[in-house]
Amino acid sequence: MNASLPAPSAASPAPAATFADRHIGPRSSDAGQMLEVLGYPSLERLVDLAVPASIRLDRALNLPSALSETEVLAQLRRIAGRNRTAVQMIGQGYFDTVTPPVIRRNVLESPAWYTAYTPYQPEISQGRLEALLNFQTIVQDLTALDIANASLLDEASAVAEAVLLMRRSGKNKGRTVIDADTLPQTIAVVRGRAEALGFDVEIADLSTGLPDGDINGVVLQQPGASGALRNHAAVVDAAKERGALVTVAADLLSLTLITAPGEQGADIAVGSAQRFGVPLFFGGPHAAYMAVRKGLERMLPGRLVGVSKDADGAPAYRLALQTREQHIRREKATSNICTAQALLAIVASMYAVYHGPEGLTAIARTTHQRAVELAAALAGSEAEVVHAAFFDTLLVRVPGKASQYADAAEAAGFNLRRVDADTLGISCDETTTPEHVAAVAGVFGATVEADADRAERIPADLHRTSPFMTHPVFSRHRSETAMLRYLRKLSDKDLALDRTMIPLGSCTMKLNATVEMESISWPEFASIHPYAPESQTEGWRELITDLEERLAEITGYDRVSLQPNAGSQGELAGLLAIRGYHRSRGDENRTICLIPSSAHGTNAASAVLAGMKVVVVGTAANGNIDHDDLLAKIEQHAANLSAIMITYPSTHGVFEEDVRWVCEKVHAAGGQVYIDGANLNALVGLAQPGEFGGDVSHLNLHKTFCIPHGGGGPGVGPVAVAAHLAPFLPGDANRDVTTDDAPGAESGTPVSGSMYGSAGVLPISWAYVALMGAEGLTSATAHALLAANYVASRLTEHFPVLYTGVQGLVAHECILDLRPLTAATGATAEDVAKRLIDYGFHAPTLSFPVAGTLMVEPTESEDLAELDRFVDAMIAIKGEIDRVASGESSIEESPLRQAPHTAQLLIADDWTQAYPRELAAYPLRSLRHDKYFPPVRRIDGAHGDRNLICSCPPIEAFED
Ligand SMILES: *Cc1c(COP(=O)(O)O)cnc(C)c1O
């Protein structure tokens, strides 16, 4: 692979570059140079030594041959052409919406936004943090609750999170009661979670009051699944009197017109922000939200943006209460949410910024008016509109004729909700036109009369009177020019993959190719309702089946489910499959889950949510699983052993030689093996977890398979299983699983409200696999190993590499140990991370999985020049640490501790630092040509946590 290419001759022009040539950063001559530095004759030799022979795949992956970019787009056009768009009036939590083109192109389709990482390094993330803070403010204002998070995965799982929150904090330990008029997919997801954790959920019609007995928490939907608008104040009061907490799942758009949950006394509000400009996407990705009243903020799942100040006292945003993050809390974590839906929350927030409170209210009014017109027209037909009070959805009774009418509507191009044999649901949204209303009325033999009663159907006692979104940010960006510049201003503050490598260990921040992204906003993919009739979704199902099969081949498992919409949800689905399997064999007692101490925090949190008990297995001195401890724990828990969760290659960036042995020992004791596949970028084409001992794995398509990270989501966390676990894969939350399902059909616990979770971004991974082919994918893996070993080898004399395999090689990432330097000089891993900003880099992973270290994962996509730029920056920083070591400067007065440096600080007349300005700003010559200035200096996180502010601060804070 590293052989130099023959010089092109006039007779035989050089072959056109393949896509793999574009995806992989180093040219073949660069790879040769990197191998020379490492002392290996070829890439094959390096790979042979790095990957243990005992797990090495001895054949090429069986995948269709690689397509060119043109061919892949043609294929995607063909597949999209098998979907059929319709006027989507199914509702049930998913509504058509107009994504303003300025937001579609400049957020959803802009790499400045979609290639960004989760804002853990806040100094280089002020733009996206502001956008997420706007999202939180919008949600707080509309729900009239005190604190909202920066998104959750989908509405159904957000309600499940709310139920768990109520159970943790409610005084009363009784059952959870869910109103019968809650979305059916939500009820299915909550029931699944409750079943795993062993608590009772009762579904009851709360319009007639609360049932007797102890109640921990109550869930209401507003408007109800039936479209009915009800005044919940009495139920909320009754619940409070009984010591129960109350969650309202509320439609954000309707809250511009109706009383907010917080004003009715709710403790928690959850729901979806999808209809704020996010396409239907066949079910996701969409941002869910959660808001809570004061006092519950420390239990809030997901990420929370807060306001703090930087080293100069200037206001600055950062993620608040980070000690709550699941990688610190582990089995004490209250939620496993890591990747959420940041990009979609940003789209929704910008939609609200663009429309402002009056614009949103106008959209809600028009939507309501369309529903009123339809109800008025239907009054003259045999269709009975069941509820007098509604917002956008009519429940229509047509005894015995529901199918007949729905079929007729479908033939006319309208999808209605088929509730049961007698009942239909018809939902309006911002795209519904008077012509649509007339046509749907026509299906029922009714006509829209000009003089019909068009009075609103929102009861007077539910009228919203309180103001919302009064902050100036919601009135300043109404022209397209202003909006465009606001988006550009924010993204210019941030470092994303479009400006620098993001060498984050465990996160695989690789190329998100433009061609992979292109098809996701095509209407034939984007405008499909998740519950559309199967005849309209053939293209989607072809793409999904295809991707499932290819991922099964890549991983060596038998079946794959694409339902989980993040890695954490894949873990939960996989562990629930293990649980289901044990129970199907009468092994109810098998609940112990062994997890190595180095595991990602989501592992332990997911195990707890799957009703398991975590037992930690220690790490040996070489970073591998401690064999003695493992054997002891297996023996101690053999009778109750459910599973082990291991990450391979390990979170220490090492291929452990004995992984087969570990799997065999666990199997011999009757346990199942869960292999966390977040590090699959080190394995694709070289080894298969399903072959070397795994029973189940989740993958992160937003890592290995090129879905962009979006600043903290979307993600897709498919779960791949061996055949014996296939019957326990997640089922469809929108369908009652019946016993006459075909054997082997997925009938396990659903983890998302729609069957294919974040379906809308699956064309990205499908395209990546199709473009690369077996050879390209394997070459990418080899180059990922090469890049990591190149960086490790060049840096280890400056920062020792903590763990390597038996050959002295790392896998696809390496841990740089700062602890000896910290002990000697006081310079910390955090100082290095912040100083890297002055050099124009996003920091590596900080203090995971080992505190006081940096974990570097360069990926195959970075070319040699960028790898060297990073290495040079790290070596220069080491020089700065050396000057502290030699006593030339104190750590406090060094550029390390003062980093990062803003332009404001550097240009100020009174420069008081102990080192020259030039050293602060341009420590390397090359920076003179390409310099990033962070907008804020180092941020004081503790200050922000003590003075928690999680909504837009007064604008003056930034303007004086
Ligand atoms: C990223 C990661 C996860 C969690 O994935 P999310 O999509 O963020 O939920 C789990 N395990 C490991 C090792 C990871 O790196």
The ligand as a Gaussian input file, in Angstrom:
#p B3LYP/6-31G(d) Opt

LIG

0 1
 C      -18.900000       7.287000      22.780000
 C      -18.877000       6.091000      23.636000
 C      -20.053000       5.575000      24.207000
 C      -21.391000       6.299000      24.223000
 O      -21.915000       6.671000      23.024000
 P      -22.995000       7.831000      22.920000
 O      -23.427000       7.795000      21.523000
 O      -22.333000       9.103000      23.291000
 O      -24.113000       7.524000      23.848000
 C      -19.979000       4.372000      24.887000
 N      -18.805000       3.723000      25.033000
 C      -17.642000       4.234000      24.541000
 C      -16.361000       3.491000      24.751000
 C      -17.643000       5.429000      23.831000
 O      -16.496000       5.944000      23.363000

